[in-house]
């Protein structure tokens, strides 16, 4: 009997995106309010778009170097050096999206049979990519309370000798948890001792709010979550992944970067060649003006999102059966909801019945079941309409 063609088993076993499954219910409906994706409701600022247009008009349509054009690498290095320790452009590689950065770094250090530890709940792409490469992923769940918290001893206990890497997304998608500097130092010291790679997904590092820490974070132009880049040495087993998507309102541009130890740059260049060869030159030109002139965008975004966060936090906690911890960072409320035992079915029902698009907690792992994620990167007026739709649903 002829066997139908199929993908290899590791791919067949990948979990599909449950956020997409919810979004598919609302395809073609103009009345749906979509808060399911991690995306702002504002377009990229004009000066960034104009830079890409100018680069196209100048004929910037050819291949670039694997690691990115030098002016962008230098601009990113200067930007990161303002936020963290001095950092050389020779450690930076530009990638075709933050997701591509995560795949590239995984291909660089993770292989079949490796043991990888992840702090969860977590954006599914981060967890599933190591599985594509044949790795085992061990989950260490955050603790639910007034805010989401990490039991750092539980994490250290999971980082046994022989563990290949630990995946840390802080500020975290979906919970808004932010890792403290003290916990970062504990983890760094432990990983140094046992030769464990730290993979830091820093895409939300600029989106932290005034009540996140007791110490002074500085003004909005330099506000940043605690980072391993603040305390690590260049040759530590640390890779930082980042993206232009969130801080500069550039989700559709698909442009990101990696910071890696100097000894990895040649091998990383080979991987980029065999994946995408390079990021488009005209997009990189837009990236330069974003990091060099984008402080005002970030400051305005922080102010806007904090207002949105505080509004949604208060409104949701006033509803019966809902408990919403206050996120310290990122752009999501991850809240517990009575009757959300099957969060996927519930979110699909919300779309069908009241046109409200939210993300099911189960999309972020088994720890997320019973929870819902709401992206608050939106106007207060739009959020209010969404809350009213949820109230209508709960009143039936």
C-alpha angles and dihedrals in degrees: 000000000000113000113223114241114262142171120259115281096256090059094045089053095053114116111244119232107272089192088062090049089058093044090052089063090060099044111131094015114119092187096066119108103215116210093145101097126062094248135122122237091232129087122238110280116267097244090060093047090047091054091055091047092050091050090052091048088052090055098253093160102117135099118282131200118293093247095047134262113311096238091058094044089050092047091051091047091052091047094050091044089058090054101037138004120323108286129191122230089229088076095055127091122185115223138194094254135334090268090057088051090056092049093047095050090048091052087048098056111009127076142166113309096013118142113232125183122209131189105229158245086052142164102279096233091065092052098041099047094071088050090057086060093049099258127142115238119209116196127219109190126218117235120251118229141107084324129007111264138188124230094217093192090057088053093048090049089054092051094080123171108281094036107136102205146350120220115215124179109186124196081036133229114238105011105040090232114158121204114232123234090243092055091046091055092050091051094044092051092049094047091048089054094051101032094245120159118235113213108194116193098201100172093123098040093119094049102083127130135226097257094049097096140018092227126076112270093191126234123327092262090066102024111133139155118252107280137196085230087070094061109021127097119234092253097047116117092259130130120184118201122197143165142204090227104091108027096045100031092248104132096139095047095075098213127142144144145220132218111206138165111279093247092063099054098090093049091044089054089056091051092050089051091054094044108040104337090223146342114265112274097225090054091051090053088056089049090058094058090043095059094036098046104019103093092101091052091053093046092050091046093052091050093046095046094047090055090048092046094051092047095049093043091056096042096048095046089053091061120091116257095014127113115181121184115215109253117227093204148354120052107280143089111212105195138177116238128189111239093026094115087128101035094178093056091044094052091047088052091050089056094047098043106036106006095247116145115205132154120252116239091227088069087074097051139283090298088064097059110118092030134095129209120219119188107217097190088121145088119287089239092057092046091051091054089051092051090050089054090050090050090052091051093049093049094059 
